[in-house]
Amino acid sequence: MEGFEVLVVGAGFAGSEVAYRLARSGRRVLLLTQSLDSLFLPVTPVTDPPAEGTLFAEVYEEGLPPFLLHARAKWRLEAERPRLHLLQATATALWVEDGRVVGVRTWEGPSYRAPRVVLAVGTFLGARLSVGQIEEPAGRLGEAAYDDLFEDLKQRGFAFVPAEQRAAPYKGAPGYRVRFYRFADGEWDPESFRLFRLEGLYAVGACTLGGRSYREESLAGARLGELLLGELEHPSGEGA
Ligand SMILES: Cc1cc2nc3c(=O)[nH]c(=O)nc-3n(C[C@H](O)[C@H](O)[C@H](O)COP(=O)(O)OP(=O)(O)OC[C@H]3O[C@@H](n4cnc5c(N)ncnc54)[C@H](O)[C@@H]3O)c2cc1C
C-alpha cells in the first residue's frame, strides 16, 4: 500500500472523526494514539446527543456505558482497514522539513510520515491531573500525559493558554481536575483548522477550544475530515 495521506495524532472524539471520515471516502490515514484502550472513551456519561452524520451518532445509544461506546467506535474504525491504520504510539515531536510538517517522531522510536498532520491531542498538552492533594502528569484519569510534544511545540514558537476541565465522582471513580494547555487563539484558524506557523499542520478538538463537549469535538472532527477530503481532491493552490 502507498503511504498515508493524513496522519492524525490522538483518537479521541475529534481525531477519530477526522480519520473515519477520510477512510470512509477511500483516503489512506494513520490514526496514531497513545492508548488504544481509551480511544473514543468519554470520561463522564454522555448527556449531549451526537450530531447527525458523525461516527459518534453511529455508535451512540442513550444510556450506553462509556466503555461500550468506546468498543463500538473501535470496531467501526478497525473495519476501515487497510485505508485506516490504527497505531498505538505516543507522538513526541513534529517532523519538519523545509518549513513543512511531514510527520511525527514517537516515544517508541519510529517516525511516521504523511503530507498532512492533524493534532487532536485533547487535554494532554502540559496536562496535570489533581485528585485531592495528589497531582500527576495525566490528561485524564488513568492516562499519563508526556510533555515531549508540548515542549517541542513550544520550542517551535507556538503560544498556548491554560485551560481546565473537571469530572465529578462517578461510580466509585473519584472526582478530579485536569489543568492543561490549548493553542492560543492567534495560532490557528477556526475555519480551516490550520496552524499558521507550519505548512501541512492542523489542530482540532480540546487542544484548540479547551474541550466544549463530546458532541462539539466530534462535529469539529467531522468538519475537518470533510475539509481535508476537499483539499485531497483539489490539491492545487494549497501547497501540497
Ligand atoms: C476531566 C474532564 C471532564 C470532562 N467532562 C466532560 C463532560 O462531562 N461532557 C463533555 O461533553 N465533555 C467533557 N469533557 C471534555 C472532553 O475532553 C471533550 O469533550 C472531548 O473528550 C475532547 O475530545 P478530543 O478528541 O479533543 O480529546 P480527547 O478525548 O482528550 O482525546 C485526545 C486523545 O489524544 C491522545 N493523545 C494525547 N497526546 C498524544 C500524543 N502525544 N501522542 C498520541 N496520542 C496522544 C489521548 O490518548 C486521547 O485519546 C471533559 C474533559 C475532562 C478532561
The ligand as an SDF file (V2000), in Angstrom:
LIG
                    3D

 53 58  0  0  0  0  0  0  0  0999 V2000
  -11.9430   15.7840   33.4900 C   0  0  0  0  0  0  0  0  0  0  0  0
  -12.7360   16.0480   32.2450 C   0  0  0  0  0  0  0  0  0  0  0  0
  -14.1120   16.0620   32.2930 C   0  0  0  0  0  0  0  0  0  0  0  0
  -14.8650   16.2950   31.1370 C   0  0  0  0  0  0  0  0  0  0  0  0
  -16.2170   16.2220   31.2010 N   0  0  0  0  0  0  0  0  0  0  0  0
  -16.9660   16.3740   30.0760 C   0  0  0  0  0  0  0  0  0  0  0  0
  -18.3820   16.2010   30.0980 C   0  0  0  0  0  0  0  0  0  0  0  0
  -18.9660   15.8890   31.1340 O   0  0  0  0  0  0  0  0  0  0  0  0
  -19.0810   16.3650   28.9520 N   0  0  0  0  0  0  0  0  0  0  0  0
  -18.4520   16.6790   27.7810 C   0  0  0  0  0  0  0  0  0  0  0  0
  -19.1450   16.7740   26.7600 O   0  0  0  0  0  0  0  0  0  0  0  0
  -17.1100   16.8530   27.7320 N   0  0  0  0  0  0  0  0  0  0  0  0
  -16.3590   16.7060   28.8420 C   0  0  0  0  0  0  0  0  0  0  0  0
  -15.0030   16.8550   28.8120 N   0  0  0  0  0  0  0  0  0  0  0  0
  -14.4060   17.4100   27.6360 C   0  0  0  0  0  0  0  0  0  0  0  0
  -13.8850   16.3250   26.7750 C   0  0  0  0  0  0  0  0  0  0  0  0
  -12.4880   16.1930   26.9990 O   0  0  0  0  0  0  0  0  0  0  0  0
  -14.1030   16.6880   25.3870 C   0  0  0  0  0  0  0  0  0  0  0  0
  -15.4360   16.9650   25.1360 O   0  0  0  0  0  0  0  0  0  0  0  0
  -13.6450   15.5910   24.4240 C   0  0  0  0  0  0  0  0  0  0  0  0
  -13.2600   14.3920   25.0560 O   0  0  0  0  0  0  0  0  0  0  0  0
  -12.4560   16.1490   23.7690 C   0  0  0  0  0  0  0  0  0  0  0  0
  -12.2030   15.3440   22.6470 O   0  0  0  0  0  0  0  0  0  0  0  0
  -10.7910   15.4270   21.9630 P   0  0  0  0  0  0  0  0  0  0  0  0
  -10.8230   14.4290   20.8600 O   0  0  0  0  0  0  0  0  0  0  0  0
  -10.4420   16.8090   21.6320 O   0  0  0  0  0  0  0  0  0  0  0  0
   -9.7460   14.9810   23.0890 O   0  0  0  0  0  0  0  0  0  0  0  0
   -9.6100   13.6810   23.9600 P   0  0  0  0  0  0  0  0  0  0  0  0
  -10.9060   12.9830   24.0930 O   0  0  0  0  0  0  0  0  0  0  0  0
   -8.8900   14.1310   25.1740 O   0  0  0  0  0  0  0  0  0  0  0  0
   -8.6590   12.7670   23.1040 O   0  0  0  0  0  0  0  0  0  0  0  0
   -7.3200   13.0610   22.8680 C   0  0  0  0  0  0  0  0  0  0  0  0
   -6.6090   11.7670   22.5240 C   0  0  0  0  0  0  0  0  0  0  0  0
   -5.2700   12.0620   22.1420 O   0  0  0  0  0  0  0  0  0  0  0  0
   -4.4020   11.1020   22.6730 C   0  0  0  0  0  0  0  0  0  0  0  0
   -3.0870   11.7340   22.7980 N   0  0  0  0  0  0  0  0  0  0  0  0
   -2.7690   12.8060   23.5440 C   0  0  0  0  0  0  0  0  0  0  0  0
   -1.4610   13.1360   23.3670 N   0  0  0  0  0  0  0  0  0  0  0  0
   -0.9590   12.2310   22.4810 C   0  0  0  0  0  0  0  0  0  0  0  0
    0.3340   12.0470   21.9070 C   0  0  0  0  0  0  0  0  0  0  0  0
    1.3560   12.8620   22.1880 N   0  0  0  0  0  0  0  0  0  0  0  0
    0.5190   11.0060   21.0570 N   0  0  0  0  0  0  0  0  0  0  0  0
   -0.5150   10.1620   20.7580 C   0  0  0  0  0  0  0  0  0  0  0  0
   -1.7590   10.3090   21.2680 N   0  0  0  0  0  0  0  0  0  0  0  0
   -1.9800   11.3360   22.1180 C   0  0  0  0  0  0  0  0  0  0  0  0
   -5.0190   10.7270   24.0170 C   0  0  0  0  0  0  0  0  0  0  0  0
   -4.5970    9.4490   24.3670 O   0  0  0  0  0  0  0  0  0  0  0  0
   -6.5140   10.8160   23.7140 C   0  0  0  0  0  0  0  0  0  0  0  0
   -7.0150    9.5530   23.3200 O   0  0  0  0  0  0  0  0  0  0  0  0
  -14.2130   16.5860   29.9270 C   0  0  0  0  0  0  0  0  0  0  0  0
  -12.8180   16.5800   29.8930 C   0  0  0  0  0  0  0  0  0  0  0  0
  -12.0730   16.2900   31.0370 C   0  0  0  0  0  0  0  0  0  0  0  0
  -10.5840   16.2410   30.9590 C   0  0  0  0  0  0  0  0  0  0  0  0
  1  2  1  0
  2  3  1  0
  2 52  2  0
  3  4  2  0
  4  5  1  0
  4 50  1  0
  5  6  2  0
  6  7  1  0
  6 13  1  0
  7  8  2  0
  7  9  1  0
  9 10  1  0
 10 11  2  0
 10 12  1  0
 12 13  2  0
 13 14  1  0
 14 15  1  0
 14 50  1  0
 15 16  1  0
 16 17  1  0
 16 18  1  0
 18 19  1  0
 18 20  1  0
 20 21  1  0
 20 22  1  0
 22 23  1  0
 23 24  1  0
 24 25  2  0
 24 26  1  0
 24 27  1  0
 27 28  1  0
 28 29  2  0
 28 30  1  0
 28 31  1  0
 31 32  1  0
 32 33  1  0
 33 34  1  0
 33 48  1  0
 34 35  1  0
 35 36  1  0
 35 46  1  0
 36 37  1  0
 36 45  1  0
 37 38  2  0
 38 39  1  0
 39 40  1  0
 39 45  2  0
 40 41  1  0
 40 42  2  0
 42 43  1  0
 43 44  2  0
 44 45  1  0
 46 47  1  0
 46 48  1  0
 48 49  1  0
 50 51  2  0
 51 52  1  0
 52 53  1  0
M  END
$$$$
